[in-house]
Amino acid sequence: MAGSSVLTLRLDPKTKNQLDRLSRAISRSRSFVAAEAIREYVTLNAWQIEETAKAVTEADRGDFATEAEVRRTLKRWARRAR
């Protein structure tokens, strides 16, 4: 992996064994599997943090749904749940 750096971390024995089994099952190194898992986790959480920041900005501007909009949305969800 070009431009990569080393990261050392501690895992509980159960997680390490699961990681070892997974890496053997897909014929990839433990390092590759761990790096992929971390990459996916970071991507997911970065998206959530970004969306939360956007929502806070909207709320700070006072940009909220009206009561009527909330009722319409809840009514739509209730119909789908039936």
C-alpha positions in Angstrom: 0.0 0.0 0.0 1.7 3.2 -1.2 1.8 6.0 1.2 0.5 4.0 4.1 1.6 4.2 7.7 1.7 1.7 10.6 -0.9 1.6 13.3 -0.7 -0.6 16.3 -3.8 -1.5 18.2 -5.0 -3.9 20.9 -7.8 -6.4 20.3 -9.5 -8.7 22.8 -8.7 -12.3 22.0 -12.2 -13.1 20.7 -12.1 -10.2 18.1 -8.5 -11.2 17.1 -9.6 -14.8 16.5 -12.6 -13.6 14.4 -10.3 -11.3 12.4 -7.9 -14.2 11.8 -10.7 -16.5 10.7 -12.1 -13.9 8.4 -8.7 -13.1 6.8 -8.0 -16.8 6.2 -11.5 -17.3 4.7 -11.0 -14.6 2.2 -7.3 -15.2 1.6 -6.3 -11.7 2.7 -3.9 -10.5 5.4 -5.2 -9.6 8.8 -3.8 -6.1 8.1 -5.8 -5.8 4.9 -9.1 -6.9 6.6 -8.5 -4.6 9.6 -7.7 -1.6 7.3 -10.8 -2.2 5.2 -12.9 -2.4 8.4 -11.5 0.9 9.7 -11.9 2.6 6.3 -15.6 1.6 6.2 -16.1 2.7 9.8 -14.5 6.1 9.2 -16.4 6.7 6.0 -19.7 5.9 7.7 -19.1 8.0 10.7 -17.7 10.9 8.7 -21.0 10.9 6.7 -23.0 10.9 9.9 -21.0 13.7 11.5 -21.3 15.8 8.3 -25.1 15.3 8.2 -25.4 16.1 11.9 -23.4 19.3 11.4 -25.7 20.3 8.5 -28.8 19.6 10.7 -27.4 21.8 13.5 -26.7 24.6 11.0 -30.3 24.4 9.8 -31.6 24.4 13.4 -29.4 27.4 14.3 -31.0 29.2 11.3 -34.5 28.3 12.7 -35.1 26.1 9.6 -37.5 23.6 11.1 -40.4 21.6 9.7 -43.8 23.1 10.4 -46.2 21.2 12.6 -48.4 20.4 9.5 -45.3 19.0 7.7 -44.5 16.8 10.7 -48.1 15.5 10.9 -48.2 14.7 7.1 -44.9 12.8 7.4 -46.1 10.8 10.5 -49.4 10.0 8.8 -47.5 8.7 5.7 -45.2 6.5 7.9 -48.2 5.2 9.8 -49.9 4.2 6.5 -46.7 2.4 5.4 -46.4 0.5 8.7 -49.9 -1.0 8.3 
